């Protein structure tokens, strides 16, 4: 979960409060993100190559880019930041 935590912090532009503990963070992410977004976030945290991610998630390049952008936008929404922060 430490890798996911670092990945989240990397993509959030401004995080004022620290992230919740692992189980609470996992539950908040599960409630706010789609399954594919969660899989993508986990894959990013494991530093997998884009082509491997696309194949694993069954996405073409265009859909991968859309999903990535949507995930980063969601991570920067105030509601989501509040849900994953202490």
One Martini backbone bead per residue (centre of mass of N, CA, C, O) as a GRO file, in nm:
protein
   86
    1UNK     BB    1   0.053   0.066  -0.012
    2UNK     BB    2   0.291   0.263  -0.032
    3UNK     BB    3   0.297   0.292  -0.341
    4UNK     BB    4   0.015   0.413  -0.369
    5UNK     BB    5   0.061   0.657  -0.193
    6UNK     BB    6   0.286   0.778  -0.372
    7UNK     BB    7   0.117   0.797  -0.631
    8UNK     BB    8  -0.092   0.992  -0.526
    9UNK     BB    9   0.107   1.221  -0.442
   10UNK     BB   10   0.216   1.262  -0.735
   11UNK     BB   11  -0.084   1.352  -0.866
   12UNK     BB   12  -0.125   1.559  -0.653
   13UNK     BB   13  -0.097   1.894  -0.636
   14UNK     BB   14  -0.265   1.948  -0.345
   15UNK     BB   15  -0.181   1.837  -0.017
   16UNK     BB   16  -0.267   1.917   0.308
   17UNK     BB   17  -0.328   1.637   0.410
   18UNK     BB   18  -0.292   1.342   0.519
   19UNK     BB   19  -0.325   1.027   0.469
   20UNK     BB   20  -0.473   0.763   0.535
   21UNK     BB   21  -0.490   0.475   0.635
   22UNK     BB   22  -0.485   0.196   0.455
   23UNK     BB   23  -0.782   0.092   0.491
   24UNK     BB   24  -0.923   0.368   0.456
   25UNK     BB   25  -0.801   0.432   0.181
   26UNK     BB   26  -0.905   0.186   0.029
   27UNK     BB   27  -1.208   0.243   0.078
   28UNK     BB   28  -1.218   0.526  -0.052
   29UNK     BB   29  -1.119   0.442  -0.333
   30UNK     BB   30  -1.339   0.229  -0.387
   31UNK     BB   31  -1.577   0.445  -0.371
   32UNK     BB   32  -1.449   0.666  -0.597
   33UNK     BB   33  -1.353   0.439  -0.790
   34UNK     BB   34  -1.303   0.248  -1.036
   35UNK     BB   35  -1.176  -0.049  -1.118
   36UNK     BB   36  -0.983   0.056  -1.341
   37UNK     BB   37  -0.860   0.286  -1.177
   38UNK     BB   38  -0.744   0.107  -0.957
   39UNK     BB   39  -0.567  -0.067  -1.140
   40UNK     BB   40  -0.401   0.167  -1.250
   41UNK     BB   41  -0.286   0.269  -0.982
   42UNK     BB   42  -0.148   0.001  -0.907
   43UNK     BB   43   0.029  -0.017  -1.162
   44UNK     BB   44   0.181   0.244  -1.121
   45UNK     BB   45   0.306   0.156  -0.842
   46UNK     BB   46   0.463  -0.087  -1.012
   47UNK     BB   47   0.590   0.025  -1.276
   48UNK     BB   48   0.452  -0.028  -1.540
   49UNK     BB   49   0.417  -0.063  -1.856
   50UNK     BB   50   0.203   0.057  -2.082
   51UNK     BB   51   0.160  -0.198  -2.258
   52UNK     BB   52   0.093  -0.381  -2.017
   53UNK     BB   53  -0.148  -0.220  -1.914
   54UNK     BB   54  -0.321  -0.234  -2.167
   55UNK     BB   55  -0.343  -0.540  -2.170
   56UNK     BB   56  -0.446  -0.588  -1.878
   57UNK     BB   57  -0.700  -0.368  -1.932
   58UNK     BB   58  -0.801  -0.363  -2.224
   59UNK     BB   59  -0.646  -0.114  -2.388
   60UNK     BB   60  -0.613   0.138  -2.575
   61UNK     BB   61  -0.441   0.420  -2.610
   62UNK     BB   62  -0.677   0.620  -2.593
   63UNK     BB   63  -0.817   0.496  -2.340
   64UNK     BB   64  -0.575   0.521  -2.154
   65UNK     BB   65  -0.553   0.829  -2.163
   66UNK     BB   66  -0.838   0.887  -2.055
   67UNK     BB   67  -0.812   0.730  -1.786
   68UNK     BB   68  -0.569   0.885  -1.677
   69UNK     BB   69  -0.695   1.168  -1.678
   70UNK     BB   70  -0.938   1.099  -1.501
   71UNK     BB   71  -0.780   1.009  -1.252
   72UNK     BB   72  -0.627   1.273  -1.202
   73UNK     BB   73  -0.875   1.447  -1.170
   74UNK     BB   74  -0.996   1.294  -0.929
   75UNK     BB   75  -0.749   1.330  -0.735
   76UNK     BB   76  -0.807   1.665  -0.757
   77UNK     BB   77  -1.059   1.648  -0.604
   78UNK     BB   78  -1.193   1.755  -0.317
   79UNK     BB   79  -1.368   1.512  -0.236
   80UNK     BB   80  -1.141   1.304  -0.256
   81UNK     BB   81  -0.938   1.434  -0.070
   82UNK     BB   82  -1.124   1.417   0.180
   83UNK     BB   83  -1.162   1.100   0.173
   84UNK     BB   84  -0.825   1.041   0.193
   85UNK     BB   85  -0.809   1.225   0.435
   86UNK     BB   86  -0.774   1.327   0.773
   0.00000   0.00000   0.00000
